[in-house]
Structures are given as C-alpha cells and as structure tokens.
Amino acid sequence: VRRAYDEDELMSVFEAHQELIAAQQEQSFPSNPSALEEEVGATSSLHDLVMQTIGDINNGDVGTANEFELPTTGIDEDNSWIDESTKQRISTICAIASDIDGTILTADQTMHPRTKQAIRQAVEISFSPLDNRLQWFFPATGKSRKGAMDSLGVEIGSLLSQMPGVFIQGLFCVDGNGNVVYEQKLNDSATAACEKLASDNDVSVVAYDGDNLYSTKITDPVIELHERYGEPMPQLIESLTKHSMHKILLMDDDVEKLNTLVRPQLEALAKGCGATVTQALPTMLEWLPEGCSKAKGVSELCKALGVDPATQLLALGDAENDAGMLKMASIGVAMGNGSSLAKEASDFVLEETNDDGGAGVAMEVFGFPSSQ
C-alpha cells in the first residue's frame, strides 16, 4: 500500500522548498502555489507543484549536485556483477533506512554530492504515483530529531522532516506526520547509576529527553556535540535524575580510557539496572534502556509503516550501533569506513566510504536502480 499524502503534508514540503529556493537564488519560483500554478498550468494539483519543485532541484536549477561531476564508483556501472538472488531481493525493496553520522554525512559533517542527489531522488520516488520502486526513505540515527534535521542542512533536512524517522538509537520513532509510533526511556535507577559512574570516572555526560538535552557540566565534549554534530545545546542541570531520559552519552576525548576503563564498568553496571551499552563514535558510549537498540526502533517503525524488514528494507550504516539493523534488513550495506561489526553484519561492504558518497552509491545500486 503506497503512502497517501494529504494536502497539508504536500503544502509543507512545497513551502519548505520555496524557502530554500528563495534563499539560494534571486529569481525564485513565485512565493505562493497559486502563482506557480499559473506558470505550470491551471489544472496542476498541489502534488504536481511539489513534484515540479523537487524535480527542478534534481535538474540542477538550484545549486545541486548536478553542478559537479559525480565521481564514478567502484561498482560496475551496468551492475552486471549482481546475481539473480540479489536482483530478486532488490526488486522487493520498498523502504530505505540510513544512518547519518559516518554514512550520510562525511567525516567533516558535510554531505557528498552523490549522496545528496540520491536522497533527493529517493524522496521524489516516494512521492510519485507513477514510480513504484520506493515508498519510504527515513533516517535511523542516534541523534535527536532536531539534531538530525539540523545536521543534514536546510534542503535535505526540510525534505526528511516530512518523512518517518528513527531517532535517539531507536528510542524515539515517528511517522511521516511526526506522530510517535514507538518510544522507550531509562528507568530512574539506571539514570542515577550511570550519572554516578560518569562522575567517578570524570567523563562528560549528556542526557536526551527528546529534543531537549541536559548535562551536569558544560565541558569541551559537550560543546562539540552541539557545534560539530549539530545537536541542540545541552541545558545545565543539577542532576540527570530531574528528568525522564531516553538515553545518556558518556564522552571523553581519551578513546583508550573510554573503551578500556569506562566501558567494562558500564557493561557490568548495565546487567543490574535494566540498561544496555552501545557505541556509534569512538569518543562516545551510549547508555540505553535494556532490550533497546536502533534495530528495535527500525523494526517498530517498519511495523507501523507496513514494511517487512526481512524482505522489503534496505539498510545503510557504518558503526556498531548499526549492526543489528544491517543484519535484519533484506539488504544491509556497510560503508567502506565501517567498523568490523557493521561489516560482518552486512550483506555487502562498499569500497566507497562516507567521504566518497558511499550511501549514494548504495541507494543507486540497491534502492532504486534504473535497470536490473
């Protein structure tokens, strides 16, 4: 069953693009749908306006990746290497779930032109009533929803804000209208125990309550989370137990300390207080409710969308926290920069890294190939 977009959703996407276009060029489309309708024809529907807006971006009219020469990939352009079994799996893909940091975003927190263009195309296909290759593209990330959209930039962030999403390591999942379809939080004792361990080991902490982030001390790693990774600036709070939290980050620039000293203590502590530990970046450990993970969140969102992950999902990732999602998907693809756990869990490992546009390559080959 394809997604039905109501007028409010379509208008929201259209208006977001109007704002983007106005900011990027002096000669923009008219600022209201009725004026644009005069240009494209009086019988054009709002859906037509949205599709034209996205199509104009894809055609390079507004500072797109088409202004650049896209690099060739390490994969044969004719996809002749794909066996019949894989072609069959590709033919049933209707949803793409992608990690953000280390997958969509490059090491310097920008987006490769190939990846940006592939996301545009995924959104266009999902809106098109004439193209049945794809129904959904959604982010699956450890970031907050606001942090994810902000880090993706105005154009892509505005597109994906209209899509479903898995946020905060699967602990906060929403449909395309922003309705929460799945949510889990830490129990109070788990929050208190984690806060004490972090204090004893002198590492920074940031706790998430949706788009509201909190810390007991504003340190360099806390500031970097905001300035480099695009998360909302954490609010200073006396104790993390003052709020009900989704997850807690423990951060330190000393990677060896974090992984050889702090992580073993954290994992031992988790067994007794209903929590679990994962990792997305070398300088951060993540404290989640027991039984929760990005994979769990993706599974719950897919259930709400009517998607069978085992036969209809393409998943893209690079890190330990992506491994479960990559393993359960019909096709799991790890970036060339991926961790050993991510690569072992995947069906395919690209030569291309996030810096090479690996996510874009994966979408082109496995998500919506022009031919198979």
C-alpha positions, 0 to 999 in steps of 0.5 A, a space after each residue: 500500500 503506497 503512502 497517501 499524502 494529504 494536502 497539508 503534508 504536500 503544502 509543507 514540503 512545497 513551502 519548505 522548498 520555496 524557502 530554500 529556493 528563495 534563499 539560494 537564488 534571486 529569481 525564485 519560483 513565485 512565493 505562493 502555489 497559486 502563482 506557480 500554478 499559473 506558470 505550470 498550468 491551471 489544472 496542476 494539483 498541489 502534488 504536481 507543484 511539489 513534484 515540479 519543485 523537487 524535480 527542478 532541484 534534481 535538474 540542477 536549477 538550484 545549486 545541486 549536485 548536478 553542478 559537479 561531476 559525480 565521481 564514478 564508483 567502484 561498482 560496475 556501472 551496468 551492475 552486471 556483477 549482481 546475481 539473480 538472488 540479489 536482483 530478486 531481493 532488490 526488486 522487493 525493496 520498498 523502504 530505505 533506512 540510513 544512518 547519518 553520522 559516518 554514512 550520510 554525512 562525511 567525516 567533516 559533517 558535510 554531505 557528498 554530492 552523490 549522496 545528496 542527489 540520491 536522497 533527493 531522488 529517493 524522496 521524489 520516488 516516494 512521492 510519485 504515483 507513477 514510480 513504484 520502486 520506493 515508498 519510504 526513505 527515513 533516517 535511523 540515527 542516534 541523534 535527536 530529531 532536531 539534531 538530525 534535521 539540523 545536521 543534514 542542512 536546510 534542503 535535505 533536512 526540510 525534505 526528511 522532516 516530512 518523512 518517518 524517522 528513527 531517532 535517539 538509537 531507536 528510542 524515539 520513532 515517528 511517522 511521516 506526520 511526526 506522530 510517535 509510533 514507538 518510544 522507550 526511556 531509562 528507568 530512574 535507577 539506571 539514570 542515577 547509576 550511570 550519572 554516578 559512574 560518569 562522575 567517578 570516572 570524570 567523563 562528560 555526560 549528556 542526557 536526551 529527553 527528546 529534543 531537549 538535552 541536559 548535562 551536569 557540566 558544560 565541558 569541551 565534549 559537550 560543546 562539540 556535540 552541539 557545534 560539530 554534530 549539530 545537536 541542540 545545546 545541552 541545558 545545565 542541570 543539577 542532576 540527570 535524575 530531574 528528568 525522564 531520559 531516553 538515553 545518556 552519552 558518556 564522552 571523553 576525548 581519551 578513546 583508550 580510557 573510554 573503551 578500556 576503563 569506562 566501558 567494562 564498568 558500564 557493561 557490568 553496571 548495565 546487567 543490574 539496572 535494566 540498561 544496555 551499552 552501545 557505541 556509534 563514535 569512538 569518543 562516545 558510549 551510549 547508555 540505553 534502556 535494556 532490550 533497546 537498540 536502533 534495530 528495535 526502533 527500525 523494526 517498530 517503525 517498519 511495523 507501523 509503516 507496513 514494511 517487512 524488514 526481512 524482505 522489503 528494507 534496505 539498510 545503510 550504516 557504518 558503526 556498531 550501533 548499526 549492526 543489528 539493523 544491517 543484519 535484519 534488513 533484506 539488504 544491509 550495506 556497510 560503508 567502506 569506513 565501517 567498523 568490523 561489526 557493521 561489516 560482518 553484519 552486512 550483506 555487502 561492504 562498499 569500497 566507497 566510504 562516507 567521504 566518497 558518497 558511499 550511501 549514494 552509491 548504495 541507494 543507486 545500486 540497491 534502492 532504486 536502480 534504473 535497470 536490473 
